[in-house]
Amino acid sequence: MIWDVRTNTADMGGNRVKQYTLLHTQPEALASGEIWTRAPKLEIGCYPWDETGYRPPASAQMVWTQDRLAVRYETAERAIRAEARGICPVVCDDSAVELFLMPEPAEGGRYLNFEINTLCAMYLGAGTCREDNVLQTQEDLLQFAARSELCLVPEGYRWRVTFEIPLAYLRRHAGCGELHAGKRMRANFYKIAEKGPCPHCGCWNPIVWEEPDFHRPEFFGDLCLG
């Protein structure tokens, strides 16, 4: 693996870095949910540390307005663990999804991590690596407008979670500039449950690392605001 300090990316030995284009939308289409019928889905289908064969299907969508990003995840699981509540608990023990987002790749490689379970408990962090990742325990969860839907199906459970990331938050913790068409970011999308009956760790862009570790910004994929 070769690290490029100019772009905060890694040469993954022939594995192409994935790309995703965010649709631009208006607040009305976001509020009604209509935008999610048009936004493309990306598959969280890479399970580099799988030892059990359990790989729950999961996907994500992401869109933007002038003052926020919005993310929606959909997944299905045989069993659900949901214990964490509130702000900054250990969400990854539960059935959860995560977004690690680097809004300004050319400005020092600082990224934000958003981790959320079916109860809309959120773990919020910011830093350049696992070692300097700082919890954002003083933030108001209401600003993320998180909402979750869970339904019982013959195979287990299907659930969906949506949340928003205000531009003010991106500026405060990552120095993000204005959102505009053509703006490029870097990110990875994850599906996880470290405890419970069906542990798993899945990602969108492949991670080439011996041990499970989502704090690997060198393996983030590319995002572009369309």
N, C-alpha and C positions, 0 to 999 in steps of 0.2 A: 504494500500500500504506500502511495506517495501523497504527501500532504502539500496542497498549494496554498501558501499563506495569503496570496492576493485575493483569492475567492472563497477561502474557508471551505474548500471541498477536498475530497480525496479521490485519487485515481484507484478505482476498485478492481484493477486487474481485469478489465474487459466487461465488467458489469455496468451497464448503462444507468446513469442516474435518472430516476423517473422525474417526469414533469407534469404539472397540473395547472390549468388556467382557471382562475376564479371569474365567474360571471359577475358583471356589475348589475346592481339592482337598485330600485327605489325603496324607501322606507315602507311604502304601502304594500308592495309585493312581499317584503320580508315579514311584515306584521301579519299578513293573511296566510303566509305559508306557500303562496302560489309559486314562488321562485324555486322551491325544492322539486317541483315537477319538471323543471327545465335544467337545473344545474347538473353537470356531469358527475358521476360517481367514480371514486377511486377505490380500488380493492385493497384491503388490509389482508394480504394473503401470504406473506412471507413469515414462516415460523422457524427461524434459524437454530433454535435450541430445543426443538420438539423432541421428546423422548417417549411420548405416549401415543402419538398419532391423533391426538385431539386438537383439531384446528377449526374453531368455530368461525363460520362465515361472518365477515364484517366489512362495512364500507363506510366512506365518509364523503361529504360534500362541503364545499366552502364557497362563500360569496362575499361581496363587499359593497358597501355604500360609501358615501363621502366621509362618514364619521365612525365607521365600525366594520369589523369583520364578523361573519357569522358562520358557524360550523354545525353540521348535523351528522350524527353517526347512527348507523343501523346495524344490529347484530342479532344472532340467535345462539342460545346456549342450552345445553341439556339441564343445567342447574344454575341457580343464581345465589351468590353470596352478597348480602347487602347489610353491612353493620356500621360503616363509618358515616358520621353526620357532621354538618357544620362546615367550618373553614379549616383547611390544612390538616385533616386527619390522615391516617395512612390509607388512602383510597386504593392504592394498588393491590392491597390484600383482597379487596372485593372484586366482583365482576365490574370492570371499569374500562373506559376508553381514555386515551390521552392524546394531546397535541403538544409537540415541542416545536416552537416557532421562533425563527430568527428574522425579525423584521428588517434589519439593516445589516446584511452580510458583510459589507465593506467597512463597517464601523466597529471593529473589535470583536465580532463574533458572539455578542451577547444574545442569549435566547431565553424565552419564557416557556415554562411548562404548565400546562393546564391538565389536570387529572380529575375525572368525574365519574361517579358511580350512578346506579339507578335511582338513588335517593337525592341526587343533585348535590351531594357533598362534594366540595372541590378542594383540591390540593394545588396551591399556586406557588411557583418558584421562579427565580430569575438569577441568571449567572452565565458564566462561560464554560463551566464544566460541573461535574458532580460535586467537586470539592468546594467550590465557592458559590454553590446554589443557595440562595437566601429565600426563606419562606416569607410570603406576603400576608402575614396574619392580620394586618390592620385593614385590609381591603373589605369593602362591603359586597357581599355576594349578590345582592340585588342588581348591581350594575351589569351582571352577566346574563340576566334574564333567562336562566337555565330552566329547562322543562324536560320532563322525562315521561315516556309512555311505555308501559310494560303489559304484555298480554300472554296468556297461557295458550300453548298450542300442543298438539299431540306429541311433538318431539321434545317439548320442554318449554322454553320461553323465547319470545321475540321482544326486543326492546329497542327504543329509539331515544336519543337524547340530543337536544339542541341547545346551544348557548352562543352568546354574542360577546365580542371583545371590543370595547370602546377604544377609539383612537386615543383618547386621553390616557387610558391605561397603557397602551403601547408606547406613548411618549414618555410617560412617567417612569417606566421600568426598562425601556429598551431604546430610548431616544429616537423613536420612529418619526419620520417626516410625514408629509401629507400623503394621503392615499390617492393614487391616480393611475389611469390606464398605462400599462407598460412597466409599472413598478415591480421589482423582483424581490422575492423573499426566499427563505429556505425553511424547510420543515420536515418533520416525519409524523406519521399518524400511527397510533398503537392500539392494540386490543390486549388486555391483560387481566389476569386473576392469579395472584401469587398463592392464595390459600383457597380453601373450599374443596368441593368434590372433584373439580375439573381444572387444575392449574394450567395456565398457558401464557405465552408471550408472543404476540404477533406484531408485525410492522408492515408499513407500506413500502418504503424504500429499504432494500436489503441492508442488513448490518453484518459485517464480516468481523466477528469478535468471538473469542473463545467462550466467554461467560455472558450470561444475560445482562445487558446494560443498554438502557435507552438513552443515557446521557452520552451519546456519541454524535456530536454535531457534524463530524466529518462525513457521516453517512446520511445526512439530511438530503431530501430531494429538492427540486426546484419548483417554486410557485411563481406565477405571473398574474398580475391583475389585468384582466382582459377588458 
